[in-house]
Amino acid sequence: MGKKNILTIFGGQGMEYYAGCKAFGDAIGKIDREKFNVIELGITPEGKWLLTNASSDEIKDGKSWIKREDNKEAFITPVYGDHNLTYIDNGEYKKIHIDAVFPLIAGYGGEDGRIQGMLEISGIPYVGSGMMASACSLDKEMTRIFAEFCELKQPECVILKKEDFENNVDVDKLISFGYPVFVKPANGGTSVGITRVDNKKDLSDAIATAFKYDNKILIEQQIVGTEIKVSILGNKNLTFGALCELELPKGEINDYETKQNSISKKTIPAEIEESLANEFMRQAGAIYHRLGCRGFARVDFFLTADKQIYFNEINTVPGLGENSIYSIMFNKAGVSFKDLLTKLIYTAFE
C-alpha cells in the first residue's frame, strides 16, 4: 500500500497568523515522510491560497514562505468526492489527490469551523474537530453552555455585545462578582485582546481593546490559583498526556506577550495528587465528548489553593510545535513528537 497524501494547511487571515506559523511550521517539518507524502498549502494574511515547497524555517517566520517564486495558486473544490487539490501551473490547471487534510490554523478560518465545513462538503477526511464542535469550542459563550451541561464549575461572567456597549449600558453594574476581572474577546485564541482590570476606571479601555477583535466579549471573574492544562488525543477513545501546571510571575497575566516570551513556569507532569489529576482528566474528557470534539484538543482549568477546579476553555487547535505545551505533555507521557503527529493523522481515517 502506497503512502497517503496529507495536505497540511497553515497560515490564515486571523490575528494568530504569526503565532500559528511559528508553532505549526515546526509540525509540518516533523511529519514522518516515510509514512506520508506531505503537501503544503499556505494561506496568506490577505487570503490567497498557495501551494508551496517552503521549508519549516521559511514557514515559521510567517514571511519567507510567501516570497518563494515557485509558489502556485491553489484551491479545493466543494464538489463531494473530488479529493483533489487543484493548482495553477503556467496557466494550466493540475491536480494532486488528497487522502486527508491536517488543518493547522488557529483562530479565525481554521479553529472556528469554516475550513472544516468546506472539507465536509468535499467529503475529504481531516484531522481534528468538526464544524460544529470547532465553532462552539472557539466561541467562549457557547463553550460555557456546554460546560454547564457537564456540571463544570466556571468563573462568574458577563457577556457583552458591541451594540449594547455602544448604547451606553452601565457595565459596572453588571459585574456583581467584583474586581479584578478579565476582559476578553469571545472568539479568539493565543490570549490576544485580553486585559486584566483591577478597578472601574480602567474597564472602558479594556472593553474597547477586546472589541477590536470581536463583536462579543466576556468580562470574567478572576480565579486566584494555578492553571492546569490537559492534553487529549483521540476520537471516541481518548489518550491523555502528562498534565501541565502553569504558574505566572506575580502580577503577570497569561496574555499574548507572556505566551510568546515564555515567562511562565511550567511543571510537567503537574505535581498534584493522583485523584486530583484523574478528576481533571475526567472533566476534560466530559467537555471534549459533550462538544463532539475529535482528533485533539487542550483543555485549560484553574486550580485554587483549596483544591477547587474551575473550567477555563478548550482549544481544538492547540499550538503543535515540538516545544509547544501540548507536544511536551505527550512527550512526558512517552510519545515522541513524530509519533504524536502520526497518531493525529491516523485519527482522520478512523
C-alpha positions as CSV (number, residue, x, y, z in Angstrom):
1,M,0.0,0.0,0.0
2,G,1.4,3.4,-1.0
3,K,1.9,6.4,1.2
4,K,-1.1,8.6,1.9
5,N,-1.1,12.1,0.6
6,I,-1.6,14.5,3.6
7,L,-2.4,18.1,2.8
8,T,-1.3,20.4,5.6
9,I,-2.9,23.9,5.7
10,F,-1.2,26.7,7.6
11,G,-1.3,30.5,7.9
12,G,-4.7,32.1,7.6
13,Q,-6.3,35.5,7.8
14,G,-6.7,35.6,11.6
15,M,-5.0,37.6,14.3
16,E,-3.0,34.5,15.2
17,Y,-1.3,34.2,11.8
18,Y,2.4,34.7,13.0
19,A,1.9,32.6,16.2
20,G,0.4,29.9,14.1
21,C,3.2,29.9,11.5
22,K,5.7,29.7,14.3
23,A,4.1,26.7,16.0
24,F,2.7,24.8,13.1
25,G,5.7,25.3,10.7
26,D,7.6,23.1,13.1
27,A,5.0,20.4,13.0
28,I,4.9,20.3,9.2
29,G,8.6,19.8,9.1
30,K,8.5,16.8,11.5
31,I,5.7,14.7,9.9
32,D,7.1,11.3,9.1
33,R,7.9,11.3,5.4
34,E,8.4,7.5,5.4
35,K,4.7,7.1,6.2
36,F,3.2,10.1,4.4
37,N,3.6,12.4,1.4
38,V,3.3,15.9,2.8
39,I,1.8,18.6,0.7
40,E,1.9,22.2,2.0
41,L,-0.8,24.7,1.4
42,G,-0.3,28.2,2.9
43,I,-3.0,30.8,3.3
44,T,-1.6,34.4,3.3
45,P,-2.9,37.1,5.6
46,E,-4.7,38.5,2.6
47,G,-6.4,35.2,2.0
48,K,-4.5,33.9,-1.0
49,W,-4.1,30.1,-1.1
50,L,-0.6,29.0,-2.3
51,L,0.8,25.5,-2.9
52,T,4.3,25.8,-1.6
53,N,7.5,23.8,-1.1
54,A,8.7,26.0,1.8
55,S,11.0,24.7,4.4
56,S,9.9,24.6,8.1
57,D,12.1,27.6,8.9
58,E,10.5,29.6,6.0
59,I,7.1,28.9,7.3
60,K,7.9,29.7,10.9
61,D,8.8,33.3,10.4
62,G,5.5,33.8,8.5
63,K,7.1,35.9,5.8
64,S,9.8,33.9,3.9
65,W,7.4,31.2,2.5
66,I,5.2,33.8,0.8
67,K,8.2,35.2,-1.1
68,R,9.1,31.9,-2.8
69,E,8.8,32.3,-6.6
70,D,7.8,28.6,-7.1
71,N,4.5,29.1,-5.1
72,K,1.4,28.3,-7.1
73,E,-2.2,29.4,-6.5
74,A,-4.4,26.5,-5.4
75,F,-7.9,25.6,-4.2
76,I,-10.1,22.8,-3.1
77,T,-13.5,22.5,-4.9
78,P,-16.8,22.0,-3.0
79,V,-17.7,19.0,-5.2
80,Y,-18.3,16.0,-3.0
81,G,-15.9,13.2,-3.7
82,D,-13.4,15.4,-5.5
83,H,-10.5,14.6,-3.2
84,N,-8.0,16.9,-5.0
85,L,-6.0,20.0,-4.5
86,T,-6.2,22.0,-7.8
87,Y,-3.3,24.3,-8.6
88,I,-2.4,26.6,-11.4
89,D,1.0,25.9,-13.2
90,N,1.9,28.1,-16.1
91,G,-1.8,28.8,-16.8
92,E,-2.7,25.1,-16.7
93,Y,-5.0,23.5,-14.0
94,K,-3.4,20.5,-12.4
95,K,-4.5,18.2,-9.6
96,I,-3.0,16.4,-6.6
97,H,-5.0,13.6,-5.0
98,I,-5.5,14.2,-1.2
99,D,-6.2,11.4,1.2
100,A,-6.6,13.6,4.3
101,V,-6.1,17.2,5.4
102,F,-4.3,18.3,8.5
103,P,-5.6,21.9,9.2
104,L,-3.1,23.8,11.2
105,I,-4.7,27.2,11.5
106,A,-5.6,28.6,15.0
107,G,-8.5,31.1,15.4
108,Y,-10.4,32.6,12.5
109,G,-10.8,30.4,9.5
110,G,-9.2,27.3,11.0
111,E,-10.4,26.8,14.5
112,D,-13.9,28.2,14.1
113,G,-15.4,25.5,11.8
114,R,-15.1,27.4,8.5
115,I,-12.4,25.2,6.9
116,Q,-13.9,22.1,8.5
117,G,-17.3,22.9,6.8
118,M,-15.6,23.2,3.4
119,L,-13.9,19.8,3.9
120,E,-17.2,18.2,5.0
121,I,-18.8,19.4,1.7
122,S,-15.9,18.0,-0.3
123,G,-16.0,14.7,1.7
124,I,-12.3,14.9,2.5
125,P,-11.2,13.3,5.8
126,Y,-9.4,15.7,8.1
127,V,-7.6,15.8,11.5
128,G,-9.5,17.5,14.3
129,S,-12.9,18.5,15.4
130,G,-15.8,19.0,13.1
131,M,-17.6,22.2,12.1
132,M,-20.0,22.5,15.0
133,A,-17.5,21.4,17.7
134,S,-14.9,23.8,16.4
135,A,-17.3,26.7,16.3
136,C,-18.7,26.1,19.7
137,S,-15.3,25.5,21.3
138,L,-13.9,28.8,19.9
139,D,-16.9,30.8,21.0
140,K,-16.4,31.1,24.7
141,E,-20.1,31.9,25.4
142,M,-21.2,28.7,23.6
143,T,-18.5,26.7,25.4
144,R,-19.8,27.9,28.8
145,I,-23.2,26.5,27.9
146,F,-21.7,23.0,27.1
147,A,-19.6,23.2,30.3
148,E,-22.8,23.8,32.3
149,F,-24.3,20.6,30.8
150,C,-21.2,18.8,32.1
151,E,-21.7,20.4,35.5
152,L,-18.3,22.0,35.4
153,K,-17.6,24.9,37.8
154,Q,-16.8,28.1,36.0
155,P,-15.8,31.7,36.8
156,E,-18.7,34.1,37.0
157,C,-19.1,36.0,33.8
158,V,-20.9,38.8,32.0
159,I,-21.4,38.5,28.2
160,L,-21.4,41.9,26.4
161,K,-22.2,42.6,22.8
162,K,-20.8,45.6,20.9
163,E,-24.2,47.2,20.3
164,D,-25.1,47.1,24.0
165,F,-21.8,48.9,24.9
166,E,-22.4,51.5,22.2
167,N,-25.9,52.1,23.7
168,N,-24.1,53.1,26.9
169,V,-25.2,50.2,29.1
170,D,-23.7,50.5,32.6
171,V,-21.4,47.5,32.5
172,D,-20.0,48.2,36.0
173,K,-23.4,47.5,37.5
174,L,-23.5,44.1,35.8
175,I,-20.3,43.0,37.5
176,S,-21.8,41.6,40.7
177,F,-18.7,39.5,41.4
178,G,-16.4,42.5,41.8
179,Y,-12.9,43.2,40.6
180,P,-10.4,42.2,39.4
181,V,-11.9,40.9,36.2
182,F,-10.6,39.7,32.8
183,V,-12.0,41.2,29.7
184,K,-11.5,39.0,26.6
185,P,-12.9,38.6,23.0
186,A,-15.5,35.7,22.9
187,N,-13.9,34.3,19.7
188,G,-10.2,34.2,19.8
189,G,-7.1,32.4,20.9
190,T,-3.5,32.9,22.0
191,S,-4.9,35.3,24.6
192,V,-5.0,38.2,22.0
193,G,-7.0,41.1,23.3
194,I,-7.2,40.1,26.9
195,T,-6.8,42.6,29.7
196,R,-7.0,42.3,33.5
197,V,-8.9,45.1,35.0
198,D,-8.5,46.0,38.7
199,N,-11.0,48.9,39.0
200,K,-13.9,50.6,37.3
201,K,-11.9,53.4,35.8
202,D,-9.9,51.0,33.6
203,L,-12.9,49.0,32.4
204,S,-13.9,51.0,29.4
205,D,-10.4,50.9,27.8
206,A,-10.2,47.1,28.3
207,I,-13.6,46.7,26.7
208,A,-12.6,48.9,23.7
209,T,-9.5,46.7,23.3
210,A,-11.4,43.5,23.3
211,F,-14.0,44.9,20.8
212,K,-11.1,45.4,18.3
213,Y,-11.1,41.7,17.9
214,D,-14.7,40.6,18.2
215,N,-18.2,42.0,18.4
216,K,-18.9,39.9,21.6
217,I,-16.8,39.9,24.7
218,L,-16.6,38.3,28.1
219,I,-16.0,40.0,31.4
220,E,-14.9,37.2,33.7
221,Q,-14.2,36.8,37.4
222,Q,-10.6,36.4,38.3
223,I,-9.8,33.0,39.8
224,V,-6.7,33.1,42.0
225,G,-4.7,29.9,41.6
226,T,-2.6,28.0,39.1
227,E,-3.6,26.9,35.6
228,I,-3.8,23.1,34.9
229,K,-3.7,22.1,31.3
230,V,-5.0,18.7,30.0
231,S,-3.9,17.4,26.6
232,I,-6.2,15.0,24.7
233,L,-5.6,12.8,21.7
234,G,-8.3,10.6,20.0
235,N,-11.9,10.5,18.8
236,K,-14.0,8.1,20.9
237,N,-11.3,6.5,22.9
238,L,-9.1,9.2,24.5
239,T,-5.4,9.3,25.4
240,F,-4.1,11.9,27.8
241,G,-0.7,13.5,28.0
242,A,1.0,14.4,31.3
243,L,-0.8,17.3,33.0
244,C,0.8,20.7,32.9
245,E,0.7,23.1,35.9
246,L,1.4,26.7,34.8
247,E,2.4,29.5,37.2
248,L,3.0,33.1,36.3
249,P,5.3,35.6,38.0
250,K,3.5,37.8,40.5
251,G,1.4,40.5,38.8
252,E,1.6,38.9,35.3
253,I,-1.3,37.5,33.3
254,N,-1.2,34.8,30.6
255,D,-1.7,37.2,27.7
256,Y,-0.3,37.1,24.1
257,E,3.0,38.7,25.1
258,T,3.5,36.4,28.1
259,K,2.9,33.3,25.9
260,Q,5.3,34.5,23.1
261,N,8.0,35.3,25.6
262,S,7.5,32.1,27.6
263,I,8.0,33.7,31.0
264,S,5.6,31.4,32.9
265,K,6.8,28.4,34.9
266,K,5.5,25.1,33.5
267,T,5.7,21.9,35.6
268,I,5.1,18.8,33.5
269,P,3.8,16.5,34.9
270,A,1.9,18.6,37.3
271,E,2.8,18.0,40.9
272,I,-0.7,17.2,42.2
273,E,-2.1,14.1,43.8
274,E,-3.3,11.2,41.5
275,S,-7.0,11.6,42.5
276,L,-7.0,15.3,41.6
277,A,-5.2,14.5,38.3
278,N,-7.8,11.9,37.4
279,E,-10.6,14.4,38.1
280,F,-9.0,16.9,35.7
281,M,-8.9,14.3,33.0
282,R,-12.5,13.2,33.7
283,Q,-13.7,16.8,33.4
284,A,-11.6,17.4,30.3
285,G,-13.0,14.2,28.7
286,A,-16.5,15.2,29.6
287,I,-16.4,18.6,27.9
288,Y,-14.5,17.1,24.9
289,H,-17.2,14.5,24.3
290,R,-20.1,16.8,25.0
291,L,-18.9,19.3,22.4
292,G,-18.3,16.4,20.0
293,C,-14.6,17.0,19.6
294,R,-12.3,14.8,17.5
295,G,-8.6,14.4,16.9
296,F,-7.0,16.5,19.6
297,A,-7.5,19.4,22.0
298,R,-6.1,21.0,25.1
299,V,-8.5,21.8,28.0
300,D,-7.5,24.5,30.5
301,F,-8.6,24.8,34.1
302,F,-7.8,26.8,37.2
303,L,-6.9,25.2,40.5
304,T,-7.3,27.2,43.7
305,A,-5.4,26.8,46.9
306,D,-8.4,24.9,48.5
307,K,-8.4,22.4,45.5
308,Q,-11.4,23.9,43.7
309,I,-11.4,23.2,40.0
310,Y,-12.7,25.8,37.5
311,F,-13.1,25.2,33.8
312,N,-11.5,27.9,31.7
313,E,-11.5,27.0,28.0
314,I,-10.9,24.3,25.4
315,N,-8.6,24.7,22.4
316,T,-9.4,22.5,19.4
317,V,-6.2,23.6,17.6
318,P,-3.6,24.0,20.3
319,G,-0.1,25.0,19.4
320,L,1.7,22.0,17.9
321,G,5.4,22.8,17.6
322,E,7.9,20.5,19.2
323,N,8.3,22.8,22.1
324,S,4.6,23.7,22.4
325,I,2.9,22.7,25.7
326,Y,0.6,20.2,24.1
327,S,3.5,18.3,22.4
328,I,5.7,18.4,25.6
329,M,2.8,17.0,27.6
330,F,2.7,14.0,25.4
331,N,6.4,13.7,25.2
332,K,6.5,13.4,29.0
333,A,3.9,10.7,28.7
334,G,6.3,8.7,26.4
335,V,5.0,9.8,22.9
336,S,7.6,11.4,20.7
337,F,6.7,14.4,18.6
338,K,7.0,12.5,15.3
339,D,4.8,9.7,16.7
340,L,2.3,12.2,18.1
341,L,1.9,13.7,14.6
342,T,1.5,10.3,13.1
343,K,-1.2,9.3,15.6
344,L,-3.0,12.6,15.0
345,I,-3.1,12.0,11.2
346,Y,-4.4,8.4,11.7
347,T,-7.4,9.9,13.7
348,A,-8.6,11.4,10.4
349,F,-9.1,7.9,8.9
350,E,-11.0,6.3,11.9
